[in-house]
Amino acid sequence: MAAPWPEGVDRVVLPETDSTSAELVRRRPARPTWLLAHHQLAARGRRGRVWAMPLGNFAASLSYVLADDPSRIALRSFVASLALHDALTELGVADLTLKWPNDVLLGDRKLAGILLECPVPGCLVVGIGLNLAVAPDAAVLESGAVPPIALAERGHDVRPEVLLDALAPAYAAREAAFRAEGFAPIREAWLARAARSGQRITARTMTETRIGMFEDVDMEGHLILAEGSGRHRIAAADIFFAEAPCS
């Protein structure tokens, strides 16, 4: 049974919007607010990519005010992915792993993505998209991308509101732990659930592609990639499990 809805956090459910994150930016709620939409018309992922949103899938965003520097704000991607893992586990979903920096995998296939935005200083919007009912067509994804999966393919029938009601308290608990204890326990918990830890991966940044062993995540949330030329700290990249073609 999921924990109670967190105190002091608002809950908004809409039949339709362009983007849950954009809707929260327009509303600028004074209190922490989760906003879920049953249909998104202009969902987006990292680096402006389109995020497919068939009916029956999950699209929700959380906005709240916080007084942290940008490097600590960015660590909320680990908080959010852990919270989503917690919520899904609470709902009986197994075989979950976390893909750096902010995806949730089910059986080594992409189930969910997370996008952090700071539309104005001191305001964080955490957007989460999850394939509850239908996965996007793998043919429209870029070459080498982790293939998608929907929760329904594993026999789970979870309504968006049910997932939201599990996710909100899970996020509140992980956020409270992060504020009280710092990143170290979040990092440890995340690494315990990390996909392809100790295995060969491809990291493609805006300027280069590196192939090596996923060795660690440091205290700034950077991926540590070990290759022949040494160990490299990577702040942001697209991660491929197969060797990705050069773009």
Secondary structure, 3 states (H helix, E strand, C coil): CCCCCCCCCEEEEECCECCHHHHHHHHCCCCCEEEEECCECCCECHHHCECCCCCCCEEEEEEEECCCCHHHHHCHHHHHHHHHHHHHHHCCCCCEEEECCCEEEECCEEEEEEEEECCCCCEEEEEEEECCCCCCCHHHCCCCCCCECCHHHHCCCCCHHHHHHHHHHHHHHHHHHHHHHCHHHHHHHHHHCECCCCCEEEEECCCCEEEEEEEEECCCCCEEEEECCEEEEECCCEEECCCCCCC
